[in-house]
Amino acid sequence: MLLRRFAVVAAAALALSACGQQYDEAAHRAALEASAGHPVKDWAAYRQTAQEVCEQSEEAFGYSGALAKDGGTFEQFQINVRHLCADRQDEVEELIAITSKDYCAPPQTESDKRMFEAMGCPTPTS
């Protein structure tokens, strides 16, 4: 019985340290609430939802990040990633790079020209 308890505790400790750092729930909550400007009413439900986002496929995770960026909650999305799934930080950086491109910059290639027109950018005057 004691061996079984030790095994369960060891497995839990291993899972928490698998990504090289332990989860600090108090720090996560403090950072999130500071960013939001108010306390989170149901922290357990919020944290569970944030964890589910971390477990999404690459495509769904990207959509969640894009929705957060469009909806004004991208800072909270980044805080959740930093605390719950730091291994996905590269995907967040890629999303930032993709969404910060100036799609209305003068087109250089035919592909750029099609994107320029599809985005409804004003026609450059030469």
N, CA, C and O atoms as a printed pandas DataFrame, in Angstrom:
     atom_number atom_name residue_name chain_id  residue_number  x_coord  y_coord  z_coord
0              1         N          MET        A               1    0.829   -1.199    0.000
1              2        CA          MET        A               1    0.000    0.000    0.000
2              3         C          MET        A               1    0.873    1.263    0.000
3              4         O          MET        A               1    0.615    2.202   -0.752
4              5         N          LEU        A               2    1.902    1.274    0.846
5              6        CA          LEU        A               2    2.795    2.417    0.903
6              7         C          LEU        A               2    3.539    2.588   -0.412
7              8         O          LEU        A               2    3.749    3.710   -0.873
8              9         N          LEU        A               3    3.937    1.472   -1.015
9             10        CA          LEU        A               3    4.628    1.521   -2.294
10            11         C          LEU        A               3    3.725    2.105   -3.381
11            12         O          LEU        A               3    4.178    2.886   -4.218
12            13         N          ARG        A               4    2.447    1.723   -3.364
13            14        CA          ARG        A               4    1.494    2.239   -4.348
14            15         C          ARG        A               4    1.331    3.753   -4.198
15            16         O          ARG        A               4    1.303    4.470   -5.198
16            17         N          ARG        A               5    1.225    4.244   -2.962
17            18        CA          ARG        A               5    1.098    5.685   -2.730
18            19         C          ARG        A               5    2.335    6.418   -3.223
19            20         O          ARG        A               5    2.238    7.479   -3.839
20            21         N          PHE        A               6    3.506    5.836   -2.942
21            22        CA          PHE        A               6    4.743    6.443   -3.396
22            23         C          PHE        A               6    4.777    6.522   -4.923
23            24         O          PHE        A               6    5.210    7.526   -5.489
24            25         N          ALA        A               7    4.323    5.470   -5.575
25            26        CA          ALA        A               7    4.314    5.436   -7.038
26            27         C          ALA        A               7    3.389    6.512   -7.599
27            28         O          ALA        A               7    3.724    7.169   -8.585
28            29         N          VAL        A               8    2.237    6.691   -6.980
29            30        CA          VAL        A               8    1.288    7.714   -7.436
30            31         C          VAL        A               8    1.884    9.103   -7.245
31            32         O          VAL        A               8    1.792    9.941   -8.142
32            33         N          VAL        A               9    2.489    9.356   -6.097
33            34        CA          VAL        A               9    3.104   10.660   -5.827
34            35         C          VAL        A               9    4.267   10.900   -6.785
35            36         O          VAL        A               9    4.427   12.003   -7.306
36            37         N          ALA        A              10    5.070    9.878   -7.015
37            38        CA          ALA        A              10    6.203   10.019   -7.935
38            39         C          ALA        A              10    5.727   10.299   -9.351
39            40         O          ALA        A              10    6.312   11.130  -10.046
40            41         N          ALA        A              11    4.673    9.616   -9.786
41            42        CA          ALA        A              11    4.134    9.846  -11.126
42            43         C          ALA        A              11    3.602   11.268  -11.262
43            44         O          ALA        A              11    3.804   11.913  -12.291
44            45         N          ALA        A              12    2.929   11.751  -10.234
45            46        CA          ALA        A              12    2.408   13.115  -10.269
46            47         C          ALA        A              12    3.547   14.131  -10.317
47            48         O          ALA        A              12    3.482   15.107  -11.066
48            49         N          ALA        A              13    4.575   13.905   -9.529
49            50        CA          ALA        A              13    5.721   14.813   -9.539
50            51         C          ALA        A              13    6.417   14.801  -10.898
51            52         O          ALA        A              13    6.836   15.848  -11.391
52            53         N          LEU        A              14    6.540   13.638  -11.493
53            54        CA          LEU        A              14    7.162   13.523  -12.808
54            55         C          LEU        A              14    6.334   14.253  -13.856
55            56         O          LEU        A              14    6.885   14.937  -14.719
56            57         N          ALA        A              15    5.026   14.110  -13.785
57            58        CA          ALA        A              15    4.156   14.784  -14.753
58            59         C          ALA        A              15    4.272   16.299  -14.623
59            60         O          ALA        A              15    4.293   17.006  -15.630
60            61         N          LEU        A              16    4.345   16.797  -13.407
61            62        CA          LEU        A              16    4.453   18.244  -13.200
62            63         C          LEU        A              16    5.797   18.800  -13.653
63            64         O          LEU        A              16    5.885   19.949  -14.084
64            65         N          SER        A              17    6.838   17.988  -13.554
65            66        CA          SER        A              17    8.152   18.491  -13.921
66            67         C          SER        A              17    8.578   18.061  -15.317
67            68         O          SER        A              17    9.721   18.292  -15.712
68            69         N          ALA        A              18    7.676   17.441  -16.067
69            70        CA          ALA        A              18    8.015   16.915  -17.390
70            71         C          ALA        A              18    8.513   17.993  -18.330
71            72         O          ALA        A              18    9.372   17.720  -19.169
72            73         N          CYS        A              19    8.007   19.194  -18.221
73            74        CA          CYS        A              19    8.431   20.243  -19.134
74            75         C          CYS        A              19    9.564   21.075  -18.548
75            76         O          CYS        A              19    9.888   22.138  -19.078
76            77         N          GLY        A              20   10.166   20.608  -17.468
77            78        CA          GLY        A              20   11.316   21.291  -16.910
78            79         C          GLY        A              20   10.977   22.315  -15.840
79            80         O          GLY        A              20   11.874   22.903  -15.236
80            81         N          GLN        A              21    9.714   22.529  -15.606
81            82        CA          GLN        A              21    9.328   23.460  -14.555
82            83         C          GLN        A              21    8.019   23.005  -13.943
83            84         O          GLN        A              21    7.197   22.361  -14.594
84            85         N          GLN        A              22    7.843   23.351  -12.681
85            86        CA          GLN        A              22    6.605   22.976  -12.014
86            87         C          GLN        A              22    5.571   24.068  -12.212
87            88         O          GLN        A              22    5.896   25.249  -12.340
88            89         N          TYR        A              23    4.338   23.650  -12.234
89            90        CA          TYR        A              23    3.239   24.587  -12.409
90            91         C          TYR        A              23    3.038   25.367  -11.123
91            92         O          TYR        A              23    2.904   24.778  -10.050
92            93         N          ASP        A              24    3.016   26.677  -11.225
93            94        CA          ASP        A              24    2.787   27.557  -10.090
94            95         C          ASP        A              24    1.415   28.196  -10.279
95            96         O          ASP        A              24    1.280   29.227  -10.938
96            97         N          GLU        A              25    0.413   27.574   -9.695
97            98        CA          GLU        A              25   -0.965   28.030   -9.877
98            99         C          GLU        A              25   -1.181   29.453   -9.374
99           100         O          GLU        A              25   -1.887   30.239  -10.004
100          101         N          ALA        A              26   -0.573   29.779   -8.238
101          102        CA          ALA        A              26   -0.744   31.126   -7.678
102          103         C          ALA        A              26   -0.168   32.181   -8.622
103          104         O          ALA        A              26   -0.777   33.231   -8.827
104          105         N          ALA        A              27    0.998   31.903   -9.193
105          106        CA          ALA        A              27    1.610   32.856  -10.130
106          107         C          ALA        A              27    0.774   32.992  -11.394
107          108         O          ALA        A              27    0.607   34.093  -11.919
108          109         N          HIS        A              28    0.245   31.861  -11.887
109          110        CA          HIS        A              28   -0.600   31.875  -13.084
110          111         C          HIS        A              28   -1.834   32.745  -12.831
111          112         O          HIS        A              28   -2.158   33.631  -13.621
112          113         N          ARG        A              29   -2.504   32.477  -11.728
113          114        CA          ARG        A              29   -3.728   33.219  -11.426
114          115         C          ARG        A              29   -3.442   34.705  -11.214
115          116         O          ARG        A              29   -4.195   35.556  -11.687
116          117         N          ALA        A              30   -2.365   35.013  -10.510
117          118        CA          ALA        A              30   -2.021   36.417  -10.260
118          119         C          ALA        A              30   -1.727   37.152  -11.566
119          120         O          ALA        A              30   -2.177   38.281  -11.763
120          121         N          ALA        A              31   -0.978   36.514  -12.449
121          122        CA          ALA        A              31   -0.647   37.142  -13.745
122          123         C          ALA        A              31   -1.906   37.351  -14.578
123          124         O          ALA        A              31   -2.083   38.401  -15.195
124          125         N          LEU        A              32   -2.768   36.358  -14.592
125          126        CA          LEU        A              32   -3.989   36.452  -15.382
126          127         C          LEU        A              32   -4.915   37.537  -14.843
127          128         O          LEU        A              32   -5.446   38.342  -15.608
128          129         N          GLU        A              33   -5.104   37.558  -13.540
129          130        CA          GLU        A              33   -6.005   38.547  -12.952
130          131         C          GLU        A              33   -5.438   39.966  -13.079
131          132         O          GLU        A              33   -6.192   40.925  -13.242
132          133         N          ALA        A              34   -4.119   40.097  -13.005
133          134        CA          ALA        A              34   -3.513   41.418  -13.203
134          135         C          ALA        A              34   -3.753   41.890  -14.638
135          136         O          ALA        A              34   -4.042   43.064  -14.870
136          137         N          SER        A              35   -3.634   40.979  -15.589
137          138        CA          SER        A              35   -3.856   41.318  -16.986
138          139         C          SER        A              35   -5.316   41.670  -17.254
139          140         O          SER        A              35   -5.617   42.633  -17.960
140          141         N          ALA        A              36   -6.214   40.877  -16.682
141          142        CA          ALA        A              36   -7.645   41.092  -16.915
142          143         C          ALA        A              36   -8.171   42.304  -16.147
143          144         O          ALA        A              36   -9.146   42.934  -16.557
144          145         N          GLY        A              37   -7.519   42.624  -15.033
145          146        CA          GLY        A              37   -7.963   43.759  -14.232
146          147         C          GLY        A              37   -9.070   43.426  -13.254
147          148         O          GLY        A              37   -9.675   44.322  -12.666
148          149         N          HIS        A              38   -9.341   42.134  -13.075
149          150        CA          HIS        A              38  -10.357   41.705  -12.118
150          151         C          HIS        A              38  -10.119   40.241  -11.750
151          152         O          HIS        A              38   -9.441   39.518  -12.480
152          153         N          PRO        A              39  -10.677   39.805  -10.620
153          154        CA          PRO        A              39  -10.502   38.401  -10.239
154          155         C          PRO        A              39  -11.317   37.468  -11.140
155          156         O          PRO        A              39  -12.348   37.857  -11.688
156          157         N          VAL        A              40  -10.839   36.249  -11.277
157          158        CA          VAL        A              40  -11.577   35.229  -12.022
158          159         C          VAL        A              40  -12.530   34.565  -11.032
159          160         O          VAL        A              40  -12.096   34.045  -10.004
160          161         N          LYS        A              41  -13.826   34.580  -11.339
161          162        CA          LYS        A              41  -14.822   34.064  -10.398
162          163         C          LYS        A              41  -14.702   32.567  -10.188
163          164         O          LYS        A              41  -14.684   32.109   -9.046
164          165         N          ASP        A              42  -14.619   31.797  -11.259
165          166        CA          ASP        A              42  -14.530   30.339  -11.137
166          167         C          ASP        A              42  -13.187   29.890  -11.703
167          168         O          ASP        A              42  -13.088   29.468  -12.855
168          169         N          TRP        A              43  -12.163   29.990  -10.872
169          170        CA          TRP        A              43  -10.809   29.693  -11.314
170          171         C          TRP        A              43  -10.678   28.255  -11.812
171          172         O          TRP        A              43  -10.018   28.023  -12.825
172          173         N          ALA        A              44  -11.276   27.303  -11.144
173          174        CA          ALA        A              44  -11.146   25.894  -11.548
174          175         C          ALA        A              44  -11.677   25.686  -12.970
175          176         O          ALA        A              44  -11.040   25.013  -13.780
176          177         N          ALA        A              45  -12.831   26.259  -13.265
177          178        CA          ALA        A              45  -13.409   26.116  -14.607
178          179         C          ALA        A              45  -12.544   26.840  -15.639
179          180         O          ALA        A              45  -12.322   26.331  -16.738
180          181         N          TYR        A              46  -12.059   28.022  -15.282
181          182        CA          TYR        A              46  -11.209   28.772  -16.203
182          183         C          TYR        A              46   -9.946   27.988  -16.514
183          184         O          TYR        A              46   -9.570   27.836  -17.676
184          185         N          ARG        A              47   -9.296   27.494  -15.473
185          186        CA          ARG        A              47   -8.043   26.763  -15.653
186          187         C          ARG        A              47   -8.260   25.499  -16.483
187          188         O          ARG        A              47   -7.425   25.158  -17.320
188          189         N          GLN        A              48   -9.362   24.810  -16.262
189          190        CA          GLN        A              48   -9.667   23.601  -17.036
190          191         C          GLN        A              48   -9.843   23.946  -18.517
191          192         O          GLN        A              48   -9.343   23.236  -19.390
192          193         N          THR        A              49  -10.544   25.023  -18.787
193          194        CA          THR        A              49  -10.745   25.448  -20.177
194          195         C          THR        A              49   -9.411   25.830  -20.816
195          196         O          THR        A              49   -9.147   25.472  -21.964
196          197         N          ALA        A              50   -8.573   26.552  -20.081
197          198        CA          ALA        A              50   -7.260   26.935  -20.599
198          199         C          ALA        A              50   -6.410   25.697  -20.874
199          200         O          ALA        A              50   -5.682   25.650  -21.865
200          201         N          GLN        A              51   -6.499   24.698  -20.002
201          202        CA          GLN        A              51   -5.747   23.460  -20.198
202          203         C          GLN        A              51   -6.246   22.724  -21.442
203          204         O          GLN        A              51   -5.453   22.148  -22.188
204          205         N          GLU        A              52   -7.560   22.746  -21.662
205          206        CA          GLU        A              52   -8.121   22.109  -22.859
206          207         C          GLU        A              52   -7.620   22.788  -24.128
207          208         O          GLU        A              52   -7.381   22.119  -25.133
208          209         N          VAL        A              53   -7.461   24.099  -24.095
209          210        CA          VAL        A              53   -6.906   24.816  -25.244
210          211         C          VAL        A              53   -5.475   24.344  -25.493
211          212         O          VAL        A              53   -5.074   24.138  -26.639
212          213         N          CYS        A              54   -4.710   24.174  -24.420
213          214        CA          CYS        A              54   -3.328   23.700  -24.557
214          215         C          CYS        A              54   -3.261   22.320  -25.205
215          216         O          CYS        A              54   -2.271   21.991  -25.860
216          217         N          GLU        A              55   -4.280   21.530  -25.032
217          218        CA          GLU        A              55   -4.286   20.164  -25.540
218          219         C          GLU        A              55   -4.882   20.055  -26.943
219          220         O          GLU        A              55   -4.989   18.953  -27.481
220          221         N          GLN        A              56   -5.265   21.170  -27.535
221          222        CA          GLN        A              56   -5.858   21.162  -28.870
222          223         C          GLN        A              56   -4.823   20.789  -29.929
223          224         O          GLN        A              56   -3.614   20.871  -29.707
224          225         N          SER        A              57   -5.336   20.380  -31.078
225          226        CA          SER        A              57   -4.470   20.124  -32.227
226          227         C          SER        A              57   -3.793   21.435  -32.624
227          228         O          SER        A              57   -4.202   22.510  -32.184
228          229         N          GLU        A              58   -2.771   21.343  -33.444
229          230        CA          GLU        A              58   -2.047   22.539  -33.878
230          231         C          GLU        A              58   -2.990   23.527  -34.566
231          232         O          GLU        A              58   -2.932   24.730  -34.312
232          233         N          GLU        A              59   -3.845   23.016  -35.429
233          234        CA          GLU        A              59   -4.768   23.888  -36.159
234          235         C          GLU        A              59   -5.762   24.561  -35.212
235          236         O          GLU        A              59   -5.961   25.773  -35.285
236          237         N          ALA        A              60   -6.384   23.787  -34.326
237          238        CA          ALA        A              60   -7.358   24.352  -33.394
238          239         C          ALA        A              60   -6.700   25.333  -32.435
239          240         O          ALA        A              60   -7.290   26.355  -32.084
240          241         N          PHE        A              61   -5.478   25.026  -32.010
241          242        CA          PHE        A              61   -4.734   25.917  -31.124
242          243         C          PHE        A              61   -4.477   27.254  -31.824
243          244         O          PHE        A              61   -4.600   28.317  -31.215
244          245         N          GLY        A              62   -4.124   27.187  -33.096
245          246        CA          GLY        A              62   -3.912   28.404  -33.870
246          247         C          GLY        A              62   -5.185   29.233  -33.987
247          248         O          GLY        A              62   -5.153   30.458  -33.869
248          249         N          TYR        A              63   -6.313   28.549  -34.222
249          250        CA          TYR        A              63   -7.588   29.260  -34.290
250          251         C          TYR        A              63   -7.917   29.914  -32.950
251          252         O          TYR        A              63   -8.387   31.051  -32.907
252          253         N          SER        A              64   -7.671   29.195  -31.866
253          254        CA          SER        A              64   -7.946   29.759  -30.534
254          255         C          SER        A              64   -7.103   31.002  -30.303
255          256         O          SER        A              64   -7.595   32.001  -29.778
256          257         N          GLY        A              65   -5.836   30.946  -30.692
257          258        CA          GLY        A              65   -4.966   32.111  -30.551
258          259         C          GLY        A              65   -5.423   33.271  -31.408
259          260         O          GLY        A              65   -5.416   34.419  -30.965
260          261         N          ALA        A              66   -5.823   32.972  -32.643
261          262        CA          ALA        A              66   -6.301   34.029  -33.540
262          263         C          ALA        A              66   -7.580   34.668  -33.003
263          264         O          ALA        A              66   -7.740   35.887  -33.061
264          265         N          LEU        A              67   -8.479   33.853  -32.485
265          266        CA          LEU        A              67   -9.708   34.396  -31.895
266          267         C          LEU        A              67   -9.391   35.267  -30.681
267          268         O          LEU        A              67  -10.001   36.318  -30.485
268          269         N          ALA        A              68   -8.438   34.823  -29.874
269          270        CA          ALA        A              68   -8.040   35.619  -28.714
270          271         C          ALA        A              68   -7.434   36.946  -29.165
271          272         O          ALA        A              68   -7.676   37.988  -28.557
272          273         N          LYS        A              69   -6.644   36.896  -30.236
273          274        CA          LYS        A              69   -6.020   38.123  -30.743
274          275         C          LYS        A              69   -7.090   39.075  -31.274
275          276         O          LYS        A              69   -7.054   40.272  -30.992
276          277         N          ASP        A              70   -8.035   38.545  -32.037
277          278        CA          ASP        A              70   -9.119   39.377  -32.573
278          279         C          ASP        A              70  -10.038   39.880  -31.472
279          280         O          ASP        A              70  -10.577   40.982  -31.564
280          281         N          GLY        A              71  -10.219   39.071  -30.424
281          282        CA          GLY        A              71  -11.151   39.412  -29.358
282          283         C          GLY        A              71  -10.563   40.237  -28.231
283          284         O          GLY        A              71  -11.265   40.574  -27.278
284          285         N          GLY        A              72   -9.288   40.565  -28.327
285          286        CA          GLY        A              72   -8.682   41.405  -27.310
286          287         C          GLY        A              72   -8.235   40.667  -26.061
287          288         O          GLY        A              72   -7.957   41.295  -25.039
288          289         N          THR        A              73   -8.161   39.337  -26.125
289          290        CA          THR        A              73   -7.732   38.566  -24.953
290          291         C          THR        A              73   -6.425   37.811  -25.220
291          292         O          THR        A              73   -6.140   36.808  -24.565
292          293         N          PHE        A              74   -5.642   38.290  -26.175
293          294        CA          PHE        A              74   -4.420   37.580  -26.550
294          295         C          PHE        A              74   -3.390   37.586  -25.427
295          296         O          PHE        A              74   -2.635   36.626  -25.274
296          297         N          GLU        A              75   -3.353   38.648  -24.651
297          298        CA          GLU        A              75   -2.413   38.694  -23.524
298          299         C          GLU        A              75   -2.722   37.564  -22.539
299          300         O          GLU        A              75   -1.806   36.909  -22.041
300          301         N          GLN        A              76   -3.998   37.335  -22.260
301          302        CA          GLN        A              76   -4.383   36.242  -21.363
302          303         C          GLN        A              76   -4.049   34.893  -21.990
303          304         O          GLN        A              76   -3.611   33.974  -21.298
304          305         N          PHE        A              77   -4.255   34.774  -23.294
305          306        CA          PHE        A              77   -3.897   33.540  -24.011
306          307         C          PHE        A              77   -2.409   33.251  -23.825
307          308         O          PHE        A              77   -2.024   32.115  -23.545
308          309         N          GLN        A              78   -1.576   34.277  -23.981
309          310        CA          GLN        A              78   -0.135   34.107  -23.824
310          311         C          GLN        A              78    0.233   33.724  -22.388
311          312         O          GLN        A              78    1.121   32.898  -22.177
312          313         N          ILE        A              79   -0.433   34.310  -21.417
313          314        CA          ILE        A              79   -0.184   33.960  -20.010
314          315         C          ILE        A              79   -0.519   32.494  -19.775
315          316         O          ILE        A              79    0.238   31.774  -19.123
316          317         N          ASN        A              80   -1.646   32.058  -20.304
317          318        CA          ASN        A              80   -2.037   30.650  -20.137
318          319         C          ASN        A              80   -1.010   29.717  -20.765
319          320         O          ASN        A              80   -0.642   28.705  -20.171
320          321         N          VAL        A              81   -0.552   30.053  -21.954
321          322        CA          VAL        A              81    0.454   29.225  -22.624
322          323         C          VAL        A              81    1.731   29.188  -21.789
323          324         O          VAL        A              81    2.304   28.120  -21.571
324          325         N          ARG        A              82    2.169   30.334  -21.331
325          326        CA          ARG        A              82    3.398   30.410  -20.538
326          327         C          ARG        A              82    3.322   29.528  -19.297
327          328         O          ARG        A              82    4.313   28.902  -18.918
328          329         N          HIS        A              83    2.158   29.474  -18.667
329          330        CA          HIS        A              83    2.025   28.731  -17.414
330          331         C          HIS        A              83    1.585   27.280  -17.591
331          332         O          HIS        A              83    1.963   26.420  -16.795
332          333         N          LEU        A              84    0.795   27.000  -18.618
333          334        CA          LEU        A              84    0.231   25.660  -18.749
334          335         C          LEU        A              84    0.858   24.803  -19.843
335          336         O          LEU        A              84    0.887   23.579  -19.723
336          337         N          CYS        A              85    1.353   25.417  -20.894
337          338        CA          CYS        A              85    1.908   24.627  -22.009
338          339         C          CYS        A              85    3.029   25.399  -22.690
339          340         O          CYS        A              85    2.949   25.729  -23.874
340          341         N          ALA        A              86    4.066   25.679  -21.927
341          342        CA          ALA        A              86    5.189   26.467  -22.430
342          343         C          ALA        A              86    5.825   25.840  -23.668
343          344         O          ALA        A              86    6.475   26.531  -24.452
344          345         N          ASP        A              87    5.639   24.540  -23.844
345          346        CA          ASP        A              87    6.190   23.865  -25.021
346          347         C          ASP        A              87    5.519   24.326  -26.317
347          348         O          ASP        A              87    6.001   23.997  -27.401
348          349         N          ARG        A              88    4.428   25.074  -26.230
349          350        CA          ARG        A              88    3.722   25.567  -27.417
350          351         C          ARG        A              88    4.037   27.032  -27.701
351          352         O          ARG        A              88    3.404   27.650  -28.557
352          353         N          GLN        A              89    5.006   27.586  -26.990
353          354        CA          GLN        A              89    5.355   28.996  -27.155
354          355         C          GLN        A              89    5.776   29.314  -28.581
355          356         O          GLN        A              89    5.488   30.402  -29.080
356          357         N          ASP        A              90    6.456   28.378  -29.249
357          358        CA          ASP        A              90    6.863   28.613  -30.640
358          359         C          ASP        A              90    5.650   28.837  -31.543
359          360         O          ASP        A              90    5.705   29.651  -32.465
360          361         N          GLU        A              91    4.562   28.120  -31.284
361          362        CA          GLU        A              91    3.345   28.296  -32.079
362          363         C          GLU        A              91    2.755   29.689  -31.857
363          364         O          GLU        A              91    2.227   30.300  -32.786
364          365         N          VAL        A              92    2.848   30.183  -30.630
365          366        CA          VAL        A              92    2.353   31.527  -30.329
366          367         C          VAL        A              92    3.206   32.569  -31.053
367          368         O          VAL        A              92    2.681   33.530  -31.615
368          369         N          GLU        A              93    4.523   32.370  -31.034
369          370        CA          GLU        A              93    5.420   33.302  -31.736
370          371         C          GLU        A              93    5.131   33.307  -33.236
371          372         O          GLU        A              93    5.152   34.358  -33.876
372          373         N          GLU        A              94    4.861   32.127  -33.789
373          374        CA          GLU        A              94    4.527   32.032  -35.213
374          375         C          GLU        A              94    3.223   32.765  -35.513
375          376         O          GLU        A              94    3.112   33.454  -36.526
376          377         N          LEU        A              95    2.245   32.616  -34.637
377          378        CA          LEU        A              95    0.964   33.315  -34.803
378          379         C          LEU        A              95    1.172   34.825  -34.765
379          380         O          LEU        A              95    0.575   35.556  -35.556
380          381         N          ILE        A              96    2.012   35.291  -33.854
381          382        CA          ILE        A              96    2.295   36.725  -33.771
382          383         C          ILE        A              96    2.932   37.205  -35.077
383          384         O          ILE        A              96    2.559   38.247  -35.614
384          385         N          ALA        A              97    3.886   36.440  -35.572
385          386        CA          ALA        A              97    4.563   36.829  -36.816
386          387         C          ALA        A              97    3.596   36.871  -37.993
387          388         O          ALA        A              97    3.631   37.801  -38.799
388          389         N          ILE        A              98    2.743   35.872  -38.090
389          390        CA          ILE        A              98    1.800   35.793  -39.203
390          391         C          ILE        A              98    0.793   36.936  -39.152
391          392         O          ILE        A              98    0.494   37.554  -40.174
392          393         N          THR        A              99    0.278   37.211  -37.976
393          394        CA          THR        A              99   -0.794   38.202  -37.872
394          395         C          THR        A              99   -0.285   39.626  -37.804
395          396         O          THR        A              99   -1.083   40.562  -37.846
396          397         N          SER        A             100    1.015   39.815  -37.702
397          398        CA          SER        A             100    1.518   41.180  -37.647
398          399         C          SER        A             100    2.093   41.637  -38.989
399          400         O          SER        A             100    2.616   42.747  -39.094
400          401         N          LYS        A             101    1.998   40.793  -40.004
401          402        CA          LYS        A             101    2.480   41.200  -41.322
402          403         C          LYS        A             101    1.631   42.349  -41.846
403          404         O          LYS        A             101    0.428   42.416  -41.595
404          405         N          ASP        A             102    2.255   43.221  -42.553
405          406        CA          ASP        A             102    1.529   44.316  -43.189
406          407         C          ASP        A             102    1.085   43.841  -44.564
407          408         O          ASP        A             102    1.827   43.938  -45.542
408          409         N          TYR        A             103   -0.145   43.323  -44.621
409          410        CA          TYR        A             103   -0.633   42.762  -45.870
410          411         C          TYR        A             103   -0.946   43.831  -46.911
411          412         O          TYR        A             103   -1.183   43.509  -48.075
412          413         N          CYS        A             104   -0.949   45.085  -46.508
413          414        CA          CYS        A             104   -1.199   46.136  -47.476
414          415         C          CYS        A             104    0.088   46.825  -47.923
415          416         O          CYS        A             104    0.046   47.884  -48.550
416          417         N          ALA        A             105    1.232   46.218  -47.598
417          418        CA          ALA        A             105    2.497   46.737  -48.129
418          419         C          ALA        A             105    2.480   46.507  -49.633
419          420         O          ALA        A             105    1.881   45.537  -50.096
420          421         N          PRO        A             106    3.117   47.370  -50.400
421          422        CA          PRO        A             106    3.108   47.197  -51.858
422          423         C          PRO        A             106    3.559   45.788  -52.264
423          424         O          PRO        A             106    4.579   45.297  -51.781
424          425         N          PRO        A             107    2.801   45.146  -53.145
425          426        CA          PRO        A             107    3.122   43.767  -53.529
426          427         C          PRO        A             107    4.424   43.670  -54.315
427          428         O          PRO        A             107    4.728   44.512  -55.160
428          429         N          GLN        A             108    5.190   42.613  -54.009
429          430        CA          GLN        A             108    6.462   42.388  -54.689
430          431         C          GLN        A             108    6.373   41.230  -55.680
431          432         O          GLN        A             108    7.070   41.218  -56.695
432          433         N          THR        A             109    5.517   40.263  -55.381
433          434        CA          THR        A             109    5.388   39.087  -56.240
434          435         C          THR        A             109    3.941   38.962  -56.690
435          436         O          THR        A             109    3.060   39.669  -56.202
436          437         N          GLU        A             110    3.712   38.051  -57.630
437          438        CA          GLU        A             110    2.344   37.812  -58.101
438          439         C          GLU        A             110    1.465   37.308  -56.956
439          440         O          GLU        A             110    0.299   37.688  -56.842
440          441         N          SER        A             111    2.040   36.448  -56.110
441          442        CA          SER        A             111    1.305   35.947  -54.945
442          443         C          SER        A             111    0.942   37.098  -54.005
443          444         O          SER        A             111   -0.179   37.167  -53.501
444          445         N          ASP        A             112    1.903   38.002  -53.774
445          446        CA          ASP        A             112    1.635   39.178  -52.940
446          447         C          ASP        A             112    0.517   40.019  -53.547
447          448         O          ASP        A             112   -0.332   40.545  -52.828
448          449         N          LYS        A             113    0.519   40.146  -54.885
449          450        CA          LYS        A             113   -0.486   40.951  -55.571
450          451         C          LYS        A             113   -1.886   40.365  -55.359
451          452         O          LYS        A             113   -2.844   41.095  -55.103
452          453         N          ARG        A             114   -1.990   39.022  -55.472
453          454        CA          ARG        A             114   -3.302   38.380  -55.252
454          455         C          ARG        A             114   -3.762   38.593  -53.813
455          456         O          ARG        A             114   -4.935   38.883  -53.576
456          457         N          MET        A             115   -2.849   38.450  -52.848
457          458        CA          MET        A             115   -3.207   38.660  -51.444
458          459         C          MET        A             115   -3.595   40.113  -51.232
459          460         O          MET        A             115   -4.560   40.400  -50.525
460          461         N          PHE        A             116   -2.863   41.022  -51.830
461          462        CA          PHE        A             116   -3.109   42.457  -51.735
462          463         C          PHE        A             116   -4.539   42.758  -52.178
463          464         O          PHE        A             116   -5.275   43.480  -51.505
464          465         N          GLU        A             117   -4.915   42.194  -53.320
465          466        CA          GLU        A             117   -6.258   42.419  -53.849
466          467         C          GLU        A             117   -7.319   41.736  -52.995
467          468         O          GLU        A             117   -8.388   42.301  -52.763
468          469         N          ALA        A             118   -7.031   40.525  -52.528
469          470        CA          ALA        A             118   -8.000   39.794  -51.722
470          471         C          ALA        A             118   -8.252   40.474  -50.373
471          472         O          ALA        A             118   -9.350   40.380  -49.824
472          473         N          MET        A             119   -7.241   41.153  -49.845
473          474        CA          MET        A             119   -7.381   41.829  -48.567
474          475         C          MET        A             119   -8.117   43.159  -48.709
475          476         O          MET        A             119   -8.451   43.797  -47.710
476          477         N          GLY        A             120   -8.367   43.573  -49.942
477          478        CA          GLY        A             120   -9.073   44.822  -50.165
478          479         C          GLY        A             120   -8.202   46.046  -49.923
479          480         O          GLY        A             120   -8.696   47.126  -49.598
480          481         N          CYS        A             121   -6.904   45.857  -50.088
481          482        CA          CYS        A             121   -5.965   46.976  -49.885
482          483         C          CYS        A             121   -6.140   48.003  -50.984
483          484         O          CYS        A             121   -6.501   47.654  -52.108
484          485         N          PRO        A             122   -5.890   49.261  -50.676
485          486        CA          PRO        A             122   -5.996   50.285  -51.710
486          487         C          PRO        A             122   -4.954   50.050  -52.804
487          488         O          PRO        A             122   -3.832   49.631  -52.521
488          489         N          THR        A             123   -5.325   50.315  -54.019
489          490        CA          THR        A             123   -4.421   50.127  -55.149
490          491         C          THR        A             123   -3.316   51.163  -55.073
491          492         O          THR        A             123   -3.575   52.364  -54.997
492          493         N          PRO        A             124   -2.059   50.677  -55.095
493          494        CA          PRO        A             124   -0.952   51.649  -55.016
494          495         C          PRO        A             124   -0.882   52.471  -56.304
495          496         O          PRO        A             124   -1.139   51.972  -57.400
496          497         N          THR        A             125   -0.532   53.718  -56.139
497          498        CA          THR        A             125   -0.347   54.585  -57.312
498          499         C          THR        A             125    1.140   54.685  -57.588
499          500         O          THR        A             125    1.952   54.852  -56.677
500          501         N          SER        A             126    1.472   54.581  -58.835
501          502        CA          SER        A             126    2.890   54.614  -59.208
502          503         C          SER        A             126    3.295   55.985  -59.643
503          504         O          SER        A             126    4.454   56.204  -59.994
